């Protein structure tokens, strides 16, 4: 079975949640992980820093490089990429995981919040991809994996949170365009999105719109990411993958182990299937 041993992953937002889960799964193979995230000091509401994540990655069998980075800042991103290459000799994988979310309507979204979501989600994905691609071109099996949804243009996904949707779809449009642009270079550019809501500390800060017992754990996304990132980059690009579908194709049939509360109903994530009324207070 293919693994990520000796590969170098640059993962944004890897100090907690899905990003850290992807990092830990790669670390179990013996991968090198650059943790590109903002949190260097403990946050009062969000557990985890780049340093605590680095400790977990190394304990899991990988090598870690904690990098305090605001991915909206071009100089910080370029410096972090350069430090990663200097430390590990190159970059094999970029995971665009960092994201900002606010599920508010147009009149309830201050431009400061709009700018944060656009800057982190769409611009941050574009900037990190741009910075890593020259190094990915030198890798044997280069991948960009972006945590963004399929481009579902049903108006219901815009109606209640236009700003978040266009910022998140900006990430997906980067996948669509860069997959085609860099196909000739053998760089796989794909998106991955969860079938169900994933329980993370960031989700809890949204006010409990989805109770933990109706969620899955971040490990399901990490396992799906591992399957994608160990595929031949020249044969798998331009896809908008769903975590459960990737794992089913890989032979996984037991999904209860990923549930926070096995046996409880699961809420579908945004941009897929029916709209859970809990999202919008209806």
N, C-alpha and C positions, 0 to 999 in steps of 0.2 A: 504493500500500500504506500502511495506517495506521501511524503511528509514535508515539513518546512524546516528541517534540520539545517542549520547554517545559513538560512535565509535571513535577510534583514527587512523588517517591516517598520514603516513610518506610520504611526496610527494617531490621528487627531482625536482629542477628547478621550484619551485612554486612561485617565486617572480613576475612572469609575464606570459603572453601568456596562452597556454593550461593548464599548471600546475596550474596557479592561478585560471583559470576558473573552473577546477575540484575542487579545494579547496573551492571556493565560493559556488559551488553547494552543497558540503557536509556541509558547514557551515550553509546553509539555513535549514538544518535538525537539527542543533545543534551538529555537530560533533566537535571533537578536531583535529586540524591540525598542524603537525610539518612541518614547511617550511624549507626544507634543500636546500639552494642555496648559491651561492657565493657572490651575490651583497648586501653589507651592506651600501655602500655609493652610492649616485646617479651616474649613468653612463651617460656620455655625449650624447650617442646615443640611449641607451635602457632605457625606463622609468621603474620605479619600483625597490624597494629594499625589503629585507625580512621584514623590519619594516613597510613599506607602505602596503605590502600585509597583514601583521598581522592586521593592522588597519582595512582593508577592510573585512577580515574574521570575526573579532569580531563585526563589524558593521552589518554583514549579519546574525549574530546569533550564531557563533561558538566560540570556544576557540582556540587561536593561540599560537604557540611557534616558534619564529623566531630563526633559527640556521644558522650561517654562516658556510657553509660546501663546501669544494672542494671534490667532490665524487671520485676523483682519489686518495685521501689521506686516507689510511686505518684507521689511528688513529683518524682523524676528523670524519669519518663515525661512527666508534665504539662509540666515545664520544657522537655524536648526537643521536644515537639510545639509548644509556644509559640514556641521559637526557630526551628523550621522554618518556621512560618507567618510569623514576623517577617522571616526571611531571604528566603523565596521567594514570599510572598504567599498561600500556601494549601497544601493537600495534595490531590493527585489519587488517589494510590494508597498503600495500606498493604500491605506484605508482611510477614506474620508468619512469619519464618524461624527465629528463635532457638529453640534446643531443647537440652535436656539428656538424656543417654541413659545407662542402666546396665542391661545385659541380665542381671540377677541375679534369683534366686528370692526368695521372700518372706522366708525366714530369713536370707538373705545380704544383704538390703537394709536398712541402717541408716535410721532415720527421718530423719536429716539428708539422706541421699541421696534419700529419698522426697520430702521437702519441697523439695529443689532441683528435681527433675523436675516436681513439681506446680506449683511457683511460677513456673518459667520457661515450661513448656509450656502448661498450661491457664490458669493465672491470668495469666501474661504476655500470652498471646493475647487474653484477655478485656479486660485493662487497656488494652493498646495500641489495641484496637479501640474501646473506650469513649472513649478520649481523642481518637482521630482522627475518629470518626464526625461530630461537629458540623461539622468542616471539610470532610469528604467530601460532606456534604449540599449544600455550596455549589459543588462541582466539576461540570464539564460531563459528565464520563464517569468517575464514581468507582468504584474497585475495592478490595476487600479480597481478597488472595490469601494463603491459609494453607498452609504446607507440612506437610500432615497426611494420613493415609491414609483410604481408604474405611472405613466402619464394618463391619468383618468380625467377626462374633461367634462364629466358630469357636473353641472352647475352646483349640485348639492355640496360638493367638496370645496367650493369657493364661497358659498353663500354666508357662512358663519365666521370665516376667518380668511379673508382674501389675502391679507399680508403674509400669513404663515404659508398658505398654499403656494403663492407665487414664489416665495423664497425657497420652499422645499422643492418645488418643481424646477427651480433654477438648477438645483443639484442634478436632477434627473436629465435636464437638457444638456448639462455638461457630459453626462454619460452617453447620451444619444449622439452628440456631435464628435466627442473625442474618440469614441469607439471606431467611428468611420475614418476620422483623420489619422489615427495612429495604427490602423489595422496593418498597414504595410510594414510597420516597425515591429510587428509581433507583440504589441502591448495589448493585453486584454483589458477592456474597460467595461465593467458591469455594475449593475445596481443590485442591492439586496434589501428586502423589506419583510417585516414579520407578518405572518398571517393573523396573529392575535396581538393584543396589547402586551407589551413586555413590562414587567414590574421593575422599576428603577427608582432611585432616590429622586431623580428629576421629575418623574411622573407624580410622585407623592406631593411635590411642591405645586402641582397644578390644582390642588384642592380636593383630591380624592375623587375625581370624575370617574375613575375606574377602580373599584376595590381590588386589593391585591389578590384575593381569592379568585378573581375572574381573569387573571393574567398568567402568562408563562414567564419563566426565568430567562435571563439574558443568554444562558448557555445554549439555548436552541439556535439563536442567531450565530453564536460563535462556532457551533458545530457545522452549520450550513456554510459559513464563511470559509471554514477550513476545507470543506469539499471543493468549493469554487477555486480557492487559491492554490490548490494542488493539481488542478487541471492544466492541460496544455494551453498556454495563453494564445497560441495561434489557431486553436480550434474552437474557442469559447469566448466570444466578445459581443458586445452590444445587447446583452440580455438584461431583462428586468426580472430578477429571480425573487421568488417567495420562499422563505426559509423552510416551511413544511414541505413544499414541493421538491426542493433540492434534496432534503433528507429522505423523502420517500423514494426518489429516484436512486438514491445511494443505498437503499435497502433497509432503512429505518422504519419500523412499524410501531414501536412503543413510544408514544408521545406523552403518556401520563407522567413520565419521569421529569418532563420539563415544566409541568404545571406547578404553580405555587400551592394550589390546593387540589390535588387529584380528585376527579369526579365532579368538580364544580363547573358550571358553564363558562365558556371563554368568550370574551368580547373581541370581535374582529377589530383590527387596527384601522386607522383612518385610510381613506382612499381605496378601501376594499369592501365589497359586499354591501350589506345594509348598514345604515347609520345608527349606531346605538344612541338612544335618546339621552343617555347620561352625558354625552359629550356637550350637548347644547342646552341642557336643562329643559327639554321639551317633555 
